[in-house]
């Protein structure tokens, strides 16, 4: 009697398709979309975008949110320009809400793709093998909320990697989504406010000064939030000392 083929390898391959597709699109987009998702492109099409917003506000907001989420989920260039566009079209509020929501949806998308493709198996293998990665995994689990929040507040880790690393280390979806949404609010608020003032920048024929985020009155509160997020980690380590 012929044996029935084992379906598990096929399902394993299918699970990897989304993240592999994302990686291919990201590589292609890095070379083909850079000029189309730029400040210059926004300046060229600003009148068209404003016309669409004024005539079809809800559709424009939905289209913008989907486009922003796709940029993040597919790791395409232009996330900063998308944030500026949100402020330019919708003002500081609801622009910042649209920006944060769309970025979080996109981040959750790539997180789920990575976890289903490689992350779940990788996390289980690292836990079984032990070693440095397993210790990192355990340390992250002990301080999950604080570490994830810090990764968003202080972007030492690039945004794309901050979406992938938690998936590979077995972070829970609910905590990933919560810390992403809350952690990107300060930076998104700064860039959305810059976008809200782009009309004057366009009128002068200039480009926005994105280095404003490093100004003491802006960077200081963000670092203060980062210190608060790190406090539980420091307290746990202090209590564990002999």
C-alpha positions, 0 to 999 in steps of 0.5 A: 500500500503506497505511503501518504506523503508527509505534508509537513515539509510543504507547510514549512515551505509555505510558511516561509513564503511571506518573509522571503517575499518581503525580503525580495521586495525590500531588496528590489524597492531599495533600488527602484523606489528610492527616488519615488519615496523622497522629499522631492517627490512629495514636493512635486506631488503636494498639490495633487495630494492636497486636492485628493485630501480636500475632495476625499478625506476618508479615502485619502486617509485610508489610502495613506494608512495602507501605503504607510503600513505597506512601506513598513511591512515590506521594509521599503525606503521612505518611512520618514517621508511617509511620516512627514506626509502624514503631518503635511496632509492631516496636521499634527493631529490626527496625523500623528495617530494615522502615522503611529497606527499605520507604522504599528500595523506594518510592523506587526505584519513583518513580525508575523511573517518573520515569526511564521517563517523562521522565528518560531522554530529559531526561538525553540532551537535556541532555547534547546541549544542554550548559549549566548542567544538563549541567555539573550532570549531569557533576559528579554523574556524577563524584561520584555516590556522594558527592552521592547519599549527601549528599542522603540524609544532609542532607535539604536537598533534600526526599525527593520531589525527591531521588527525582526529580532523580537520575532526570532526571540519568541516575543509575544505579539500583544507585547510587541504591538503595544510597545511598538505603538507606545514607543514610537509615539515620541519620535512620530510626534516630532516628525509629524509636527515637522511635516505639518510645517512643510507648506512654509518649507516648500514656499522657501524651496528648502528641505526640512531640518530633521536633525531637530530631534537631537535638540536638547528640548526634544531629545531630553524628554525622550531620553528621560522616558528611556531611563524610566523604561530601563529602571525596572531592568536596573532594579531587577539586576540590583536585587539579584546582586549578592 
